[in-house]
Amino acid sequence: MASSSRAAGRTWDVVSLGTVAVLGVLGVRRRHAADGANPPLSPSTADRDNFDLSGAQCIVTGASSGIGAEVAWGLARAGADKVQMACRDLGRCERKRADKLTQCLAARPSDEAEVAGLSPAEAASLRAKKRRKCALLHQTCICAHLELTDPDSVRTFAGSFSGSSGSQRISSSLSDGHLGLPRLVLVNNAAVICDSRDGVDSAGSGNMVQWANHFGHFLLTSLLLPIMGPGSCVIIVACQSHRWGSLKIQRDAGDEICSDAIEHSHGNMGSFSGPLSSLGLAWYARYARSKLCNVLFAAELRKRYPDGPVCLAVSPGRMDTRLYEGAPGWFHRPLTLLARACFHTPDEGAAHILAAMAEAETGRRRSIAAAAAADVSSKASTEEESSPPPLYWHCGRPQRPSAASEDPLLGAALWRASEAACKL
């Protein structure tokens, strides 16, 4: 009996792994097809002249490796005053920070075309200038401790950042006119695909994946909103897995609102959380649910704060990062190999995020220019120019997210449930 049970378990493991592999390959096929028809933007093809973060204070969560580290370096290159690489492992963060400096120093002097025709003294001066630039980028990026699954750690981090930014306190609402408040760019990037502590967390609600991927970022963003000045931006790193997520929330009236019912009402299939759980992939269903929460959070934030900050949910595509190392059992090794062979590199994923930010910044500057030039006769065109950027971006291009992720009732219910979980 026991041996047959173990054999059945192994069979389901094989089926589960095969399912994830097929999903990954299909995703890669769709990615290549989409990229061929509509090449993704990068900061070099976006309007880089308008992507100027001079004076901005930046925070990137999960920046000790992968996309987060590349985004942090990209924000520094865009002129940010300071970029806090917020993460749980400061040692790993410092090693990645040192690696980025080494890569910068090794890459910059290699472009001999820039020094062609220069005298030896001029070439040496140019190389020295570039070395100083690398050193400046390295100094701009600073490692900071943040454990998103621990509300106390999130509150401590937010309080420290608020104090260093010159704010007297973190209040419950935005200050009138944003006077004297810093331009803050918050990139909610950190994510885990699975956690061995699932079902047990420091706040006693939900699970660790939900805290790492959603609740922790919701709490951090809520605490920082009051000190976000003009030009501030919140980027929530999402992914296409949100289309697979299933979310049920009990509302105050006692009824339940369900994402699957919303999808069905739009003629869509809904989530695959049931089949995924049956295939031994409940951990992936929980991850997909957290990613649905990411997009819902971004949509609801835009609705509650129409005057800013700018908020985008950005999917960088399927990535070759440390994310799959968190997959349970022996899943992580095959998934890591699949990601390495077929998925985007962290540098490419970061380029997609930075491109979406650059496009949003271009739109913001156009809105400011249109508002400055507005008069009664041009009111209609001004309103058109002032429309917010698209909510959801995938691989550097705007895309329509799932129907459930844009549902205002589900978004409002999630916001209230998140406030309760975070004790706000």
Secondary structure, 3 states (H helix, E strand, C coil): CHHHHHHHHHHHHHHHHHHHHHHHHHHHHHHHHHHHHCCCCCCCCCCHHHCCCCCCEEEEECCCCHHHHHHHHHHHHCCCCEEEEEECCHHHHHHHHHHHHHHHHHHHHHCHHHCCCCCHHHHHHHHHHHHHHHHHHHHHEEEEECCCCCHHHHHHHHHHHHHHCCCCCCCCCCCHHHCCCCCEEEEECCCCCCCCCCCCCCCCCCCHHHHHHHHHHHHHHHHHHHHCCCCCEEEEECCHHHHHCCCEEECCCCCEEEHHHHHHHCCCCCCCHHHHHHCCCHHHHHHHHHHHHHHHHHHHHHHHCCCCCEEEEEECCCECCHHHHHCCHHHHHHHHHHHHHHCECHHHHHHHHHHHHHHHHHHHHHHHHHHHHCCHHHHHHHHHHCCCCCCEEECCEECCCCCHHHCHHHHHHHHHHHHHHHCC
